[in-house]
Amino acid sequence: MSDEKSKVTDKASEIAKNIWLAGVGAYGRAVDEAQSSLKKATPQPPKLFRDLVKAGTALEEEASEARSAAISSVEERISQVRENFHQQRPARIEDLASLHDKIDKLTRKVDTLTRLVKAQDGAAGAKAKKPAAKAGASTRKAAARKKTSAGSTRKKKT
């Protein structure tokens, strides 16, 4: 089965190649005939050909100018960016020292605030623990009373 497919594929490939070669041959023959006819007709190229050459030359010049303008525009933008980078002043030692001082002051303030918050949390936690301890003691006393009263009721029944 695959042998038949291979034969069909080879045959289709050969046909496609022959069609391509026939087209190339036809184009070559047409070019040759046109050139020989042109040479026989006049020793100078016809007016249409000269006009096409002029138009092509003008288009080539316009394209070259447009390309030069685009390159020039890009180069101008690059130089502007470079100038902007050069205009920025570099960091001075005094500026860096000033920034370090500000960072140190802010660090001290943050440390102070952290200590204050921890102290307030500690005081609030101590206040919260005292009432809880009292509640625990009263709960224990109430439980003891219940046990005692339960024991006394048993004695009464007997």
VOROTI-419342 format. One line per 8 residues: their letters; for each residue x, y, z of N, C-alpha, C, O. Coordinates in Angstrom, 3 decimals. Layout:
N
A	X,Y,Z,X,Y,Z,X,Y,Z,X,Y,Z | ...
//
This chain:
158
MSDEKSKV	0.826,-1.191,0.000,0.000,0.000,0.000,0.863,1.244,0.000,0.611,2.175,-0.765 | 1.891,1.270,0.861,2.754,2.436,0.935,3.581,2.595,-0.334,3.966,3.709,-0.690 | 3.859,1.477,-1.026,4.599,1.529,-2.282,3.766,2.253,-3.343,4.305,3.015,-4.146 | 2.449,2.013,-3.344,1.555,2.687,-4.291,1.485,4.184,-3.982,1.491,5.014,-4.891 | 1.420,4.518,-2.690,1.382,5.932,-2.300,2.665,6.633,-2.715,2.638,7.774,-3.175 | 3.766,5.959,-2.553,5.061,6.518,-2.926,5.110,6.792,-4.429,5.613,7.831,-4.857 | 4.591,5.867,-5.223,4.579,6.047,-6.681,3.705,7.236,-7.073,4.083,8.034,-7.930 | 2.533,7.351,-6.442,1.616,8.452,-6.739,2.259,9.789,-6.352,2.168,10.767,-7.095
TDKASEIA	2.908,9.820,-5.187,3.563,11.040,-4.724,4.700,11.430,-5.656,4.862,12.605,-5.985 | 5.481,10.457,-6.077,6.587,10.727,-7.009,6.059,11.257,-8.339,6.619,12.196,-8.904 | 4.989,10.654,-8.833,4.402,11.071,-10.113,3.863,12.497,-10.010,4.065,13.299,-10.922 | 3.169,12.830,-8.891,2.625,14.175,-8.701,3.760,15.189,-8.590,3.662,16.298,-9.114 | 4.813,14.814,-7.920,5.966,15.691,-7.773,6.620,15.959,-9.124,7.024,17.085,-9.413 | 6.720,14.926,-9.945,7.324,15.080,-11.278,6.470,15.986,-12.160,6.995,16.823,-12.894 | 5.154,15.814,-12.086,4.241,16.647,-12.885,4.358,18.110,-12.448,4.428,19.009,-13.287 | 4.378,18.342,-11.146,4.485,19.714,-10.637,5.804,20.342,-11.074,5.841,21.518,-11.436
KNIWLAGV	6.888,19.564,-11.043,8.196,20.090,-11.458,8.178,20.441,-12.942,8.715,21.474,-13.342 | 7.561,19.585,-13.762,7.487,19.842,-15.206,6.656,21.088,-15.512,6.988,21.862,-16.410 | 5.577,21.270,-14.759,4.761,22.481,-14.951,5.589,23.714,-14.627,5.555,24.701,-15.362 | 6.321,23.661,-13.543,7.171,24.794,-13.143,8.225,25.081,-14.225,8.423,26.232,-14.614 | 8.887,24.045,-14.699,9.924,24.225,-15.714,9.346,24.768,-17.024,9.989,25.573,-17.697 | 8.148,24.336,-17.383,7.503,24.847,-18.591,7.221,26.341,-18.447,7.397,27.104,-19.397 | 6.781,26.757,-17.253,6.519,28.175,-17.026,7.789,29.003,-17.104,7.795,30.086,-17.688 | 8.859,28.497,-16.519,10.138,29.210,-16.571,10.626,29.294,-18.015,11.125,30.335,-18.444
GAYGRAVD	10.484,28.215,-18.754,10.897,28.215,-20.164,10.095,29.218,-20.975,10.656,29.930,-21.809 | 8.788,29.286,-20.743,7.935,30.230,-21.476,8.355,31.663,-21.164,8.408,32.509,-22.057 | 8.649,31.926,-19.910,9.085,33.277,-19.528,10.405,33.620,-20.226,10.562,34.709,-20.777 | 11.339,32.687,-20.195,12.630,32.927,-20.849,12.478,33.174,-22.344,13.122,34.064,-22.901 | 11.632,32.390,-22.987,11.420,32.565,-24.431,10.792,33.926,-24.713,11.177,34.595,-25.671 | 9.823,34.346,-23.886,9.161,35.647,-24.093,10.163,36.781,-23.943,10.148,37.732,-24.723 | 11.043,36.684,-22.933,12.056,37.727,-22.740,13.001,37.772,-23.937,13.324,38.852,-24.432 | 13.441,36.616,-24.401,14.355,36.572,-25.563,13.697,37.184,-26.797,14.320,37.976,-27.504
EAQSSLKK	12.451,36.824,-27.056,11.749,37.355,-28.232,11.547,38.857,-28.112,11.684,39.586,-29.095 | 11.216,39.329,-26.895,11.007,40.768,-26.718,12.313,41.517,-26.938,12.313,42.585,-27.550 | 13.406,40.985,-26.456,14.697,41.658,-26.638,15.112,41.677,-28.108,15.602,42.693,-28.602 | 14.920,40.568,-28.800,15.315,40.540,-30.215,14.424,41.463,-31.037,14.902,42.111,-31.968 | 13.147,41.530,-30.711,12.241,42.437,-31.418,12.630,43.882,-31.161,12.587,44.708,-32.073 | 13.003,44.190,-29.945,13.392,45.550,-29.581,14.669,45.955,-30.311,14.783,47.091,-30.771 | 15.621,45.045,-30.422,16.876,45.340,-31.110,16.641,45.551,-32.600,17.274,46.411,-33.213 | 15.746,44.781,-33.180,15.462,44.902,-34.599,14.703,46.189,-34.901,14.924,46.812,-35.939
ATPQPPKL	13.813,46.587,-34.000,12.951,47.741,-34.262,13.755,49.032,-34.256,13.680,49.802,-35.213 | 14.499,49.278,-33.231,15.257,50.527,-33.131,16.575,50.275,-32.413,16.652,49.440,-31.513 | 17.587,50.986,-32.809,18.839,50.847,-32.094,18.779,51.545,-30.736,19.541,51.196,-29.834 | 17.884,52.529,-30.574,17.730,53.222,-29.297,16.518,52.647,-28.560,15.559,52.197,-29.187 | 16.570,52.665,-27.212,15.405,52.161,-26.481,14.182,53.038,-26.737,14.317,54.242,-26.954 | 13.004,52.448,-26.714,11.789,53.221,-26.984,11.510,54.249,-25.877,12.070,54.182,-24.783 | 10.631,55.193,-26.201,10.302,56.284,-25.277,9.716,55.754,-23.973,10.031,56.284,-22.908 | 8.893,54.748,-24.025,8.278,54.187,-22.818,9.348,53.684,-21.848,9.266,53.903,-20.640
FRDLVKAG	10.346,53.009,-22.403,11.421,52.494,-21.557,12.183,53.637,-20.889,12.481,53.581,-19.696 | 12.500,54.688,-21.678,13.209,55.853,-21.112,12.371,56.496,-20.005,12.910,56.877,-18.966 | 11.076,56.619,-20.215,10.193,57.210,-19.192,10.187,56.365,-17.915,10.209,56.894,-16.804 | 10.156,55.061,-18.095,10.175,54.182,-16.928,11.492,54.304,-16.157,11.499,54.271,-14.926 | 12.594,54.442,-16.876,13.895,54.617,-16.225,13.906,55.922,-15.437,14.395,55.951,-14.308 | 13.375,57.006,-16.010,13.317,58.295,-15.311,12.468,58.184,-14.034,12.856,58.667,-12.971 | 11.317,57.544,-14.163,10.427,57.385,-13.004,11.109,56.548,-11.928,11.019,56.864,-10.742 | 11.785,55.490,-12.339,12.499,54.648,-11.375,13.602,55.409,-10.669,13.800,55.257,-9.463
TALEEEAS	14.331,56.241,-11.432,15.402,57.053,-10.841,14.830,58.032,-9.823,15.402,58.209,-8.748 | 13.713,58.666,-10.150,13.079,59.623,-9.230,12.620,58.910,-7.962,12.817,59.413,-6.856 | 12.009,57.742,-8.123,11.547,56.986,-6.952,12.723,56.542,-6.085,12.639,56.554,-4.857 | 13.815,56.151,-6.731,14.996,55.745,-5.980,15.551,56.913,-5.168,15.955,56.734,-4.019 | 15.570,58.108,-5.762,16.049,59.291,-5.038,15.135,59.624,-3.858,15.610,59.950,-2.770 | 13.811,59.540,-4.083,12.865,59.814,-2.997,13.037,58.807,-1.856,13.007,59.170,-0.680 | 13.213,57.568,-2.221,13.396,56.544,-1.194,14.683,56.780,-0.429,14.733,56.602,0.788 | 15.716,57.179,-1.140,17.001,57.453,-0.487,16.876,58.647,0.467,17.415,58.621,1.573
EARSAAIS	16.162,59.694,0.033,15.950,60.867,0.896,15.116,60.499,2.127,15.418,60.927,3.241 | 14.073,59.710,1.915,13.217,59.292,3.032,14.016,58.461,4.025,13.863,58.609,5.237 | 14.867,57.588,3.503,15.706,56.754,4.368,16.672,57.631,5.155,16.855,57.434,6.356 | 17.289,58.597,4.482,18.221,59.507,5.157,17.502,60.309,6.231,18.034,60.513,7.322 | 16.284,60.765,5.917,15.509,61.546,6.896,15.151,60.680,8.100,15.211,61.144,9.239 | 14.783,59.438,7.856,14.430,58.535,8.958,15.648,58.259,9.826,15.562,58.271,11.054 | 16.782,58.011,9.183,18.014,57.764,9.945,18.389,58.997,10.735,18.791,58.900,11.894 | 18.260,60.154,10.117,18.581,61.413,10.795,17.675,61.623,12.003,18.131,62.039,13.068
SVEERISQ	16.393,61.334,11.828,15.432,61.495,12.921,15.772,60.576,14.089,15.735,60.990,15.247 | 16.101,59.330,13.777,16.464,58.379,14.825,17.741,58.824,15.521,17.840,58.754,16.746 | 18.716,59.280,14.745,19.972,59.744,15.339,19.748,60.953,16.240,20.383,61.077,17.287 | 18.845,61.845,15.832,18.535,63.011,16.672,17.916,62.570,17.998,18.275,63.079,19.060 | 17.003,61.639,17.928,16.362,61.150,19.162,17.383,60.489,20.083,17.356,60.692,21.297 | 18.276,59.703,19.505,19.305,59.054,20.320,20.198,60.099,20.971,20.544,59.976,22.146 | 20.572,61.127,20.218,21.432,62.161,20.808,20.697,62.931,21.898,21.313,63.329,22.886 | 19.378,63.151,21.738,18.607,63.818,22.788,18.586,62.988,24.067,18.735,63.525,25.164
VRENFHQQ	18.403,61.690,23.923,18.402,60.814,25.092,19.764,60.848,25.774,19.851,60.905,27.001 | 20.826,60.811,24.974,22.176,60.868,25.545,22.394,62.179,26.287,22.970,62.193,27.375 | 21.935,63.281,25.702,22.080,64.582,26.356,21.334,64.611,27.683,21.836,65.143,28.672 | 20.135,64.038,27.700,19.361,64.000,28.944,20.109,63.236,30.029,20.103,63.631,31.195 | 20.742,62.153,29.644,21.516,61.401,30.630,22.718,62.203,31.117,23.065,62.156,32.297 | 23.348,62.933,30.212,24.526,63.711,30.602,24.148,64.918,31.451,24.953,65.385,32.258 | 22.928,65.428,31.275,22.515,66.601,32.037,22.158,66.261,33.474,22.156,67.140,34.336 | 21.864,65.026,33.738,21.562,64.646,35.112,22.853,64.696,35.910,23.873,64.133,35.515
RPARIEDL	22.783,65.392,37.053,24.018,65.521,37.829,24.252,64.250,38.636,23.315,63.647,39.158 | 25.499,63.861,38.726,25.787,62.648,39.490,25.626,62.902,40.984,25.702,64.043,41.438 | 25.409,61.854,41.731,25.234,61.975,43.183,26.545,62.462,43.813,27.629,61.972,43.497 | 26.409,63.432,44.706,27.596,63.946,45.406,27.687,63.274,46.769,26.706,62.730,47.275 | 28.858,63.320,47.345,29.088,62.706,48.653,28.208,63.378,49.703,27.688,62.715,50.600 | 28.043,64.695,49.590,27.213,65.421,50.562,25.762,64.942,50.494,25.101,64.785,51.521 | 25.275,64.713,49.269,23.899,64.243,49.105,23.724,62.861,49.733,22.727,62.595,50.405 | 24.695,61.995,49.509,24.614,60.648,50.077,24.673,60.691,51.603,23.954,59.952,52.275
ASLHDKID	25.535,61.560,52.154,25.635,61.683,53.613,24.316,62.191,54.187,23.862,61.714,55.227 | 23.705,63.158,53.510,22.421,63.689,53.961,21.349,62.593,53.965,20.548,62.504,54.895 | 21.344,61.771,52.928,20.375,60.677,52.872,20.621,59.669,53.994,19.670,59.160,54.587 | 21.875,59.382,54.286,22.190,58.457,55.378,21.709,59.019,56.715,21.185,58.279,57.548 | 21.886,60.332,56.922,21.416,60.962,58.165,19.902,60.842,58.298,19.387,60.521,59.369 | 19.199,61.102,57.205,17.735,60.999,57.242,17.299,59.569,57.550,16.359,59.353,58.315 | 17.969,58.616,56.966,17.628,57.211,57.216,17.870,56.868,58.685,17.065,56.172,59.303 | 18.983,57.358,59.244,19.283,57.094,60.658,18.219,57.692,61.561,17.783,57.040,62.510
KLTRKVDT	17.785,58.940,61.282,16.744,59.579,62.093,15.440,58.783,62.018,14.786,58.541,63.033 | 15.079,58.386,60.805,13.841,57.614,60.650,13.936,56.271,61.385,12.956,55.821,61.978 | 15.092,55.643,61.351,15.272,54.377,62.054,15.093,54.559,63.547,14.452,53.737,64.203 | 15.659,55.640,64.096,15.515,55.902,65.536,14.046,56.143,65.887,13.570,55.651,66.910 | 13.329,56.888,65.055,11.913,57.156,65.329,11.103,55.862,65.289,10.239,55.642,66.138 | 11.381,55.009,64.304,10.660,53.739,64.202,10.946,52.877,65.427,10.038,52.243,65.966 | 12.207,52.850,65.871,12.556,52.069,67.069,11.820,52.588,68.297,11.313,51.803,69.098 | 11.761,53.916,68.447,11.066,54.518,69.590,9.582,54.166,69.560,9.006,53.778,70.576
LTRLVKAQ	8.975,54.303,68.399,7.552,53.977,68.278,7.302,52.493,68.542,6.290,52.137,69.147 | 8.186,51.649,68.109,8.041,50.209,68.353,8.092,49.917,69.846,7.291,49.132,70.354 | 9.036,50.550,70.555,9.127,50.341,72.005,7.862,50.831,72.694,7.359,50.163,73.597 | 7.336,51.988,72.286,6.110,52.523,72.897,4.932,51.572,72.680,4.158,51.308,73.600 | 4.806,51.066,71.458,3.696,50.153,71.154,3.821,48.884,71.984,2.822,48.391,72.507 | 5.025,48.349,72.112,5.223,47.140,72.914,4.905,47.400,74.382,4.315,46.554,75.053 | 5.299,48.579,74.883,5.018,48.917,76.281,3.508,49.033,76.500,2.989,48.546,77.504 | 2.811,49.668,75.577,1.355,49.810,75.696,0.678,48.449,75.610,-0.270,48.182,76.348
DGAAGAKA	1.151,47.594,74.727,0.580,46.249,74.614,0.821,45.459,75.893,-0.049,44.709,76.335 | 1.992,45.623,76.484,2.307,44.921,77.730,1.416,45.397,78.866,0.930,44.580,79.648 | 1.191,46.708,78.973,0.332,47.251,80.022,-1.114,46.803,79.810,-1.800,46.450,80.769 | -1.568,46.815,78.593,-2.941,46.379,78.296,-3.092,44.899,78.581,-4.148,44.470,79.048 | -2.078,44.116,78.316,-2.136,42.685,78.578,-2.181,42.394,80.072,-2.878,41.475,80.502 | -1.443,43.170,80.872,-1.446,42.965,82.321,-2.813,43.303,82.906,-3.305,42.602,83.790 | -3.423,44.374,82.412,-4.760,44.756,82.899,-5.779,43.686,82.527,-6.677,43.384,83.313 | -5.650,43.131,81.373,-6.605,42.120,80.921,-6.451,40.828,81.723,-7.435,40.114,81.918
KKPAAKAG	-5.250,40.512,82.190,-5.019,39.267,82.933,-5.603,39.340,84.333,-6.097,38.329,84.832 | -5.567,40.497,84.989,-6.073,40.612,86.364,-7.555,40.279,86.447,-7.928,39.450,87.278 | -8.419,40.873,85.639,-9.838,40.518,85.736,-10.065,39.043,85.416,-10.968,38.425,85.979 | -9.286,38.489,84.548,-9.463,37.082,84.220,-9.111,36.221,85.422,-9.754,35.198,85.657 | -8.111,36.616,86.178,-7.731,35.862,87.370,-8.837,35.948,88.410,-9.155,34.952,89.062 | -9.426,37.126,88.571,-10.534,37.287,89.513,-11.711,36.432,89.092,-12.348,35.784,89.923 | -11.996,36.429,87.815,-13.124,35.633,87.335,-12.861,34.169,87.584,-13.779,33.430,87.940 | -11.656,33.742,87.410,-11.318,32.343,87.639,-11.506,31.971,89.102,-12.001,30.885,89.402
ASTRKAAA	-11.121,32.854,90.017,-11.260,32.575,91.453,-12.730,32.515,91.846,-13.133,31.639,92.611 | -13.521,33.426,91.334,-14.941,33.426,91.691,-15.635,32.195,91.120,-16.559,31.653,91.726 | -15.190,31.768,89.969,-15.767,30.559,89.381,-15.436,29.354,90.239,-16.279,28.487,90.468 | -14.194,29.309,90.712,-13.803,28.182,91.567,-14.605,28.199,92.872,-15.029,27.147,93.351 | -14.812,29.376,93.444,-15.577,29.483,94.699,-17.010,29.020,94.480,-17.567,28.312,95.320 | -17.607,29.408,93.371,-18.982,29.010,93.090,-19.080,27.497,92.934,-20.050,26.889,93.386 | -18.094,26.894,92.305,-18.098,25.449,92.126,-17.971,24.755,93.477,-18.606,23.729,93.717 | -17.152,25.317,94.353,-16.983,24.724,95.679,-18.291,24.818,96.464,-18.656,23.889,97.185
RKKTSAGS	-18.991,25.936,96.321,-20.271,26.102,97.018,-21.278,25.070,96.531,-22.032,24.515,97.330 | -21.298,24.815,95.253,-22.236,23.844,94.701,-21.963,22.458,95.271,-22.880,21.720,95.632 | -20.655,22.121,95.342,-20.313,20.810,95.885,-20.771,20.702,97.341,-21.317,19.684,97.767 | -20.538,21.760,98.076,-20.910,21.748,99.488,-22.418,21.650,99.634,-22.921,20.878,100.450 | -23.129,22.428,98.848,-24.591,22.388,98.958,-25.133,21.050,98.471,-26.143,20.574,98.990 | -24.494,20.444,97.503,-24.929,19.131,97.031,-24.711,18.097,98.122,-25.546,17.215,98.318 | -23.588,18.200,98.836,-23.304,17.274,99.936,-24.294,17.459,101.070,-24.686,16.468,101.686 | -24.714,18.661,101.373,-25.639,18.914,102.456,-27.029,18.408,102.111,-27.754,17.965,103.001
TRKKKT	-27.419,18.460,100.847,-28.719,17.928,100.462,-28.750,16.419,100.597,-29.800,15.837,100.872 | -27.625,15.794,100.409,-27.597,14.350,100.554,-27.792,13.971,102.038,-28.467,13.003,102.388 | -27.171,14.781,102.860,-27.295,14.483,104.285,-28.718,14.631,104.741,-29.180,13.881,105.602 | -29.426,15.597,104.171,-30.804,15.810,104.594,-31.680,14.654,104.176,-32.597,14.284,104.909 | -31.430,14.082,103.037,-32.261,13.002,102.547,-32.084,11.758,103.404,-33.020,10.977,103.573 | -30.931,11.581,103.924,-30.697,10.363,104.680,-31.082,10.460,106.062,-30.935,9.496,106.813
//
